[in-house]
Amino acid sequence: MAKLIFALNQSLDGYVDHMEVAPDPVLFRHWIDDVRGLTGSLYGRRMYEVMRYWDEEHPEWDAAMHDYAAAWRSKPKWVVSRSPRSVGPNAALIEGDVEAGVRDLKRRLDGVIEVSGPELAHSLTKLGLVDEYRLYVHPVVLGGGKPFFAGPRPPLRLVDTDRIGENVIRLTYVPA
């Protein structure tokens, strides 16, 4: 049975913004290795559209960015969308009954499926489907924006902490 994990970079005050809370080279290498180890990724439509950046080559990329793109492209992706749209290579839509679709993925697959996007993670949390939360806390204060938890924080129990690079702490929680 697959494990569903919600993992994102966030500021000290709890907001996510991939432009303001960008990974340093050590953390970026961590994310490359993380993606390589996944069974696949689960996205909401908006987050998937942001991540489609990695589907195309960009001449300004360095070796690490090429590594990330290769890892991301190689993994299956599932996109939850209320408005059917086409998805890119190695991706499939989950339409209709999201709970049934995600439960089926968890039942059929082994390993880790990473969920990206606070709103999607919130709806899956309300359904009791998220098995673990990984908060990558950066030493910046944004003062506003999109919060990591898109609704009331569920009861959680801290199970691990890791320092990644010079400035990031990963806090790992499971539902209490």
C-alpha positions as a Python dict, from the first residue, in 0.01 Angstrom:
ca = {
    (1, 'M'): (0, 0, 0),
    (2, 'A'): (135, 341, -96),
    (3, 'K'): (189, 616, 157),
    (4, 'L'): (60, 967, 78),
    (5, 'I'): (298, 1241, 190),
    (6, 'F'): (244, 1618, 175),
    (7, 'A'): (583, 1791, 150),
    (8, 'L'): (660, 2155, 67),
    (9, 'N'): (904, 2433, 144),
    (10, 'Q'): (760, 2697, 374),
    (11, 'S'): (856, 3018, 552),
    (12, 'L'): (893, 3052, 928),
    (13, 'D'): (546, 3204, 940),
    (14, 'G'): (390, 2911, 754),
    (15, 'Y'): (355, 3030, 395),
    (16, 'V'): (453, 2854, 73),
    (17, 'D'): (593, 3044, -225),
    (18, 'H'): (831, 2868, -461),
    (19, 'M'): (982, 3201, -570),
    (20, 'E'): (1044, 3339, -220),
    (21, 'V'): (1138, 3014, -48),
    (22, 'A'): (1374, 2872, -310),
    (23, 'P'): (1608, 2582, -226),
    (24, 'D'): (1984, 2626, -201),
    (25, 'P'): (2203, 2373, -392),
    (26, 'V'): (2204, 2122, -103),
    (27, 'L'): (1826, 2128, -65),
    (28, 'F'): (1777, 2117, -441),
    (29, 'R'): (1989, 1800, -453),
    (30, 'H'): (1772, 1662, -171),
    (31, 'W'): (1458, 1730, -381),
    (32, 'I'): (1616, 1557, -683),
    (33, 'D'): (1682, 1248, -474),
    (34, 'D'): (1335, 1273, -321),
    (35, 'V'): (1165, 1275, -662),
    (36, 'R'): (1380, 984, -782),
    (37, 'G'): (1254, 776, -490),
    (38, 'L'): (883, 847, -541),
    (39, 'T'): (623, 612, -680),
    (40, 'G'): (461, 924, -827),
    (41, 'S'): (314, 1266, -755),
    (42, 'L'): (-41, 1388, -699),
    (43, 'Y'): (-123, 1746, -799),
    (44, 'G'): (-409, 1987, -804),
    (45, 'R'): (-456, 2150, -1143),
    (46, 'R'): (-283, 2480, -1054),
    (47, 'M'): (22, 2319, -894),
    (48, 'Y'): (52, 2080, -1186),
    (49, 'E'): (53, 2376, -1426),
    (50, 'V'): (342, 2530, -1227),
    (51, 'M'): (533, 2200, -1236),
    (52, 'R'): (484, 2159, -1613),
    (53, 'Y'): (786, 2390, -1636),
    (54, 'W'): (997, 2074, -1597),
    (55, 'D'): (843, 1910, -1906),
    (56, 'E'): (1042, 2129, -2143),
    (57, 'E'): (1415, 2185, -2177),
    (58, 'H'): (1551, 2532, -2099),
    (59, 'P'): (1896, 2635, -2228),
    (60, 'E'): (1982, 2824, -1908),
    (61, 'W'): (1954, 2514, -1688),
    (62, 'D'): (2255, 2381, -1501),
    (63, 'A'): (2326, 2010, -1446),
    (64, 'A'): (2115, 1992, -1128),
    (65, 'M'): (1811, 2136, -1305),
    (66, 'H'): (1849, 1879, -1584),
    (67, 'D'): (1870, 1607, -1317),
    (68, 'Y'): (1552, 1730, -1151),
    (69, 'A'): (1367, 1750, -1483),
    (70, 'A'): (1473, 1396, -1576),
    (71, 'A'): (1361, 1261, -1238),
    (72, 'W'): (1028, 1449, -1253),
    (73, 'R'): (954, 1339, -1609),
    (74, 'S'): (1026, 975, -1528),
    (75, 'K'): (760, 949, -1256),
    (76, 'P'): (386, 909, -1301),
    (77, 'K'): (174, 1208, -1209),
    (78, 'W'): (-196, 1221, -1125),
    (79, 'V'): (-381, 1550, -1156),
    (80, 'V'): (-703, 1618, -964),
    (81, 'S'): (-921, 1852, -1165),
    (82, 'R'): (-1289, 1945, -1162),
    (83, 'S'): (-1257, 2093, -1509),
    (84, 'P'): (-1123, 1830, -1748),
    (85, 'R'): (-811, 1944, -1926),
    (86, 'S'): (-540, 1764, -2106),
    (87, 'V'): (-230, 1669, -1912),
    (88, 'G'): (125, 1621, -2028),
    (89, 'P'): (341, 1315, -2068),
    (90, 'N'): (334, 1051, -1796),
    (91, 'A'): (30, 1213, -1632),
    (92, 'A'): (-335, 1114, -1586),
    (93, 'L'): (-644, 1299, -1470),
    (94, 'I'): (-839, 1202, -1159),
    (95, 'E'): (-1189, 1328, -1219),
    (96, 'G'): (-1514, 1271, -1037),
    (97, 'D'): (-1479, 1095, -703),
    (98, 'V'): (-1137, 1212, -583),
    (99, 'E'): (-1155, 1007, -263),
    (100, 'A'): (-1216, 684, -454),
    (101, 'G'): (-944, 768, -706),
    (102, 'V'): (-681, 840, -442),
    (103, 'R'): (-780, 540, -228),
    (104, 'D'): (-742, 323, -540),
    (105, 'L'): (-391, 462, -606),
    (106, 'K'): (-289, 398, -245),
    (107, 'R'): (-429, 46, -256),
    (108, 'R'): (-277, -54, -593),
    (109, 'L'): (68, 99, -555),
    (110, 'D'): (362, 63, -318),
    (111, 'G'): (603, 331, -203),
    (112, 'V'): (547, 703, -166),
    (113, 'I'): (308, 928, -353),
    (114, 'E'): (383, 1291, -283),
    (115, 'V'): (93, 1536, -283),
    (116, 'S'): (168, 1893, -382),
    (117, 'G'): (-51, 2192, -320),
    (118, 'P'): (-203, 2312, 6),
    (119, 'E'): (-567, 2304, -111),
    (120, 'L'): (-544, 1949, -244),
    (121, 'A'): (-357, 1836, 69),
    (122, 'H'): (-628, 1998, 285),
    (123, 'S'): (-909, 1816, 106),
    (124, 'L'): (-719, 1486, 129),
    (125, 'T'): (-647, 1550, 498),
    (126, 'K'): (-1020, 1596, 565),
    (127, 'L'): (-1073, 1255, 401),
    (128, 'G'): (-807, 1095, 623),
    (129, 'L'): (-582, 1011, 328),
    (130, 'V'): (-257, 1196, 412),
    (131, 'D'): (-18, 967, 598),
    (132, 'E'): (266, 1212, 663),
    (133, 'Y'): (346, 1584, 650),
    (134, 'R'): (697, 1712, 574),
    (135, 'L'): (747, 2080, 642),
    (136, 'Y'): (1074, 2218, 503),
    (137, 'V'): (1112, 2533, 713),
    (138, 'H'): (1324, 2817, 570),
    (139, 'P'): (1450, 3114, 777),
    (140, 'V'): (1239, 3374, 599),
    (141, 'V'): (922, 3554, 701),
    (142, 'L'): (680, 3629, 417),
    (143, 'G'): (405, 3797, 618),
    (144, 'G'): (131, 3656, 399),
    (145, 'G'): (47, 3443, 100),
    (146, 'K'): (-66, 3086, 61),
    (147, 'P'): (-43, 2896, 393),
    (148, 'F'): (105, 2545, 409),
    (149, 'F'): (-215, 2431, 583),
    (150, 'A'): (-508, 2554, 373),
    (151, 'G'): (-752, 2497, 660),
    (152, 'P'): (-744, 2408, 1026),
    (153, 'R'): (-425, 2222, 1113),
    (154, 'P'): (-503, 1858, 1181),
    (155, 'P'): (-387, 1703, 1508),
    (156, 'L'): (-28, 1596, 1441),
    (157, 'R'): (253, 1413, 1617),
    (158, 'L'): (618, 1501, 1546),
    (159, 'V'): (813, 1188, 1445),
    (160, 'D'): (1139, 1327, 1303),
    (161, 'T'): (1351, 1634, 1241),
    (162, 'D'): (1639, 1675, 997),
    (163, 'R'): (1867, 1961, 908),
    (164, 'I'): (1915, 1991, 533),
    (165, 'G'): (2195, 2219, 425),
    (166, 'E'): (2280, 2536, 612),
    (167, 'N'): (1936, 2681, 675),
    (168, 'V'): (1650, 2433, 639),
    (169, 'I'): (1488, 2211, 899),
    (170, 'R'): (1255, 1934, 785),
    (171, 'L'): (985, 1856, 1039),
    (172, 'T'): (806, 1526, 982),
    (173, 'Y'): (463, 1475, 1134),
    (174, 'V'): (201, 1202, 1120),
    (175, 'P'): (-166, 1232, 1210),
    (176, 'A'): (-211, 1208, 1586),
}
